Amino acid sequence: MNNIPANLQYTRDHEWLLVEGNTATVGITYHAQEQLGDIVFAELPVAGDELKAGDSLGVVESTKAVSDVYSPVDGKVIEINDAVVDSPERVNADPYGDGWLIKVEFANMPDGLMDAAAYGAYISEE
């Protein structure tokens, strides 16, 4: 499977995390945006919101569907990507770069995250 960066962690709900210290940058995977189609709207939390792993952190809406995005970690939102709110198509254009959604400060890494190889195997079974 291509389009699965090796430096990220992945969830079964198709979110990715880039962990730097106690901060996780979170977005949706290439596979997720490809399944959704053209993303036309993104609703994200506000800085300061507390999230629990597994809770919806926001919504992305495409020409095909509306989909919740789930928090992979317990923590506090420290930044949102305003550029994605203004131009949701950034998620399609660059899901692992300019299309990131939020940054979360967290205390503990969650269980059950996958590396790139495991995520590639997971989506090939779907």
N, C-alpha and C positions, 0 to 999 in steps of 0.2 A: 504494500500500500504506500503510495506517495502522499505528500501533503500532511505528514504527521511528524512534526519536529521532535527530535530526540531529547531536547532539553526541557520538555514540558511533562507535566503529569496530567492524566485524563480521568474523567468520570464516566460511568455508564449512561449518564444523561447527556453526554457529548459536550461537556464543558472542559476547558483546559485551564491549567494553572501554571504560572511561572512564579516559582518561589524564590524570593530574595530575602534572606534573613527571616523576619517575622511578618513579611508582607507578601501577599499573593496577588498577582495580577490575574484576572479571570476573564475569559471570553468563551465564545462557542467555537467548536471545531470546524475545520473545512468541510468535513462530512455533514455536520449539522446544517451549515449554511447552504450547502449543495442540495440537501433534501428539502429545505424550506423554499428555496428559490429566491427571487429578488426581495430583499428585505426593505420595507418601506416605512417602518416605524419601530422605535425602540423606547421602552419605558424603563428607566433605571431608578434605583433608590437614591437617596440623598446622602451626602457625606454626614457621618455621625450615626447613621442607622446601624443597629445591631442585627446581625444575621446569625441564624443557626444553620448548620450543615443540613442540606436537604430542603430548606425553605426556599420558596420562590424569591429571587432577588430582583426580578423584573420580567419583562415580556418583550419578545421580538415578534413583529408581525410582518408577514410576507404576503406576496400576491396569492399564495396557496393556503396559508394557515397562520394562526396565532399560537405561539409556543411560549410556555414559561421557561425561564432560565433559572437553574437552581444553584444555590450557594454550595460550593464544595467544602467550605470551612465554617466554623463558628468564628465570628469576629466582628470588628467594627469597620464600616465602609469609611475609607480615608480619602478616596478620590473616585469620581466617575468620569467617564470619557464623554465630555460635552460634545465633542466632534461627532460622535456616533448618534447622539440625540438629534443634532442638527442635520446630519447626513448619514442616515442608517445604512445606505449602500456601502459604506466603508467596511461593514462586517463581511459583505460578499467579496469586496475587492481585496481585502487584506485581513482575514480573520485572526491571524496570529501576530499582526503588527498594529497598524492604525485602527483596526477594528476591535481592539480590546474593549471590555465593558466597564469593569470596576477594579479598584485596588482595595484589598481588605487586610487589616492588621489582625493577626490571629496569634493564639498562644500555643495551640497543639495541631500538629499535622493530623488530618483525618485518616482513618483506615480505608482500605479499599480502592485507593487510587491506582491507576495503571500507568506503566511506562509506555513508550511509543510502540514497542513490539506487541505488548499485550492489547493495547487499544486497536492496533491494526488487525489483530486476530479477532477481536471482539466485533468490529464492524464488518469483517468479512463473513461472519456467521449470521449477521442480522438478516 
